[in-house]
Amino acid sequence: MTEYLGGCSCGKIRYELLAEPMFTHCCHCHLCQQITGSAFITNTFIEGTNFKLTSGKLTAFRGASGSGRGHIIKRCPDCGDPIVSYFGGTEHLAVFKAGTLDNPNFAPPEAHIFVESKVDWLQLPDEILSFEAFYNFEEIWPAKAFQRLQKVRILQQT
């Protein structure tokens, strides 16, 4: 397995992934544009138990989400960089910000979502799936990754 290490820009937060990421997509919704101050965010999914903070302590904030249910976004308390988000009221599924990896090339996008609100000046590559809004996990994710997601969903219900 590739060594997946990452952290914030000031260096106070460090983390490692204990397994391969499940899936990566770039979100072009306006909320993600606001969260990042950029054109999109690159979110990568992994089980919460496979996201390990190795130094520092994250500060939790309640953030808006397209579903209206919100999410918890954890940031470095010193530089404010967003590191990981949790949806559904648990930390069973970690959605970490791929740009915080030491080598973001280790988590390339497999899809682009909410391209209906993509900035006009950005050209997306034809070889990567794009969706006007969201997608169906089971149809788009690789089978093994979707099986991992299903296990997380079971945990979230308990």
N, C-alpha and C positions, 0 to 999 in steps of 0.2 A: 504494500500500500504506500502511496505517496505520503510524505509527511505533511499533514495539513496543520499549519501553525498560523496564528494571526494575532492581531491586537489593534490598539488604537494608535492615532498619530503621535501622541505624546509619550507612548511607551509604558504607561502605568498599567494598562490592561493587556494581558496575554492570555491566549486560549489555544487549545489543541482539539482536533477532532479525533475521536477514537475509532471511527469507521469512515468509509467512503460516503460522500454526500448522496442523498437520494435523488435530488433533482434541482436544477437551477433555472429560474426564469427571471427575465427583466420585466419590471412593472412600470408602465408609462402613465399610470393614473395620476391625476393632479395631486392627490394626497401624497403619493410617493415623491412627486416632484418637490412638494413643499418640505417633506421630511429631509430630503437630501440637499435641497437647494440646487438641484441639477435636473437633467432631462428625464432620468429614470433611476431606478434602484435595481440592483442585482441581488435577488433573494435566493438563498440556497437552503434546502430543507434537510434536516437530520434529526434523528431521535434526540430528545433532551438529554438522555443518559450518555449520548456520544459527543456532546458538546461540553468540554471540560475547561473551566476557568483555571488557569495556572498561576496568575498573579493579578493582584488588584481586586477591587470590589466594584461591581456595577451598580448604578443607580437606576431604579425603575420609574418609568413615566407611563401614564395612561395616554394612549394615542388613538386617534380616530381610525376607522377602517371603512372600506367601501360597503361592508355588510351592515354597518351601523352598530355592531356589537363591540367595536373597539378592540384594542390589543395592548399588551404590555410591551413597551420597547425599553430595552436596557442599554444605557449609555455609560461611557466613561464619565465619572463625576468631575474630572479635571478639564479635559478638552471637549467633552460633550459628544464625541463621535458615537453614532449609533452602532451597536455591535450585534445585538440579537433581539428578535421579537418572539412573543408567544401569543398565540390565539386560542380561543376556546376555554379560557379560564384555568388552564393548567400549563405546566412546563414540560409536558410529554413530547411536544413537537417544537423543536427550535428552528427558527427561520433566521439564519445568520446572514449578515451583510457580506457578500463575497468579496467586495472591495477591501475588506479588512483583513483578508488573507495576506500573508507575506508574499505569496505568489497567486494573485487572482486568476491567473491562467489555469490553475488547477480546478476551477469551477466555471467553465464556460457556459453561456446561456444555451438552454435547450429549447426555449420558447420565449416569445415576447407577448406580453398580455396588455390589455387596455390600450391597444395601439390607436383606438379611436381618439384618444387624447394625447397622442404622441406629438412632440413638437415638429413642426413642418420641415425644419432644416435637417432633421436626422433621417438618413437612409438606412433601412434595415436590410440585412443580407437575405436573399431569397432562399438560401438553404436552411434557414432556421424558421421553425413554425411561428406564425404570428396569428393573434386572435384579437378581434375587435374589443372583446371584453375578456371573459375568463374561459377556461377549458374544462373538460371532464377529465379528472385525474386518471381514471381507469383506462380511458382511451389514449391518453397522451404519454403517461409515464411508462418507463420500461416495467415489465411484469414484476421483477424482483423488487424494484423500488416501490411499486404500488402495494405489494405484499407487506413490506415494512411499514408503509403508511397505514395500512389496515390494522396492523398490530398496535400502532400508536393510537389510532381512533378508538380501539377497544379499551385501552388504558384510560383515555380521556373520559369515557363514559362511566368509569368506576369511581 
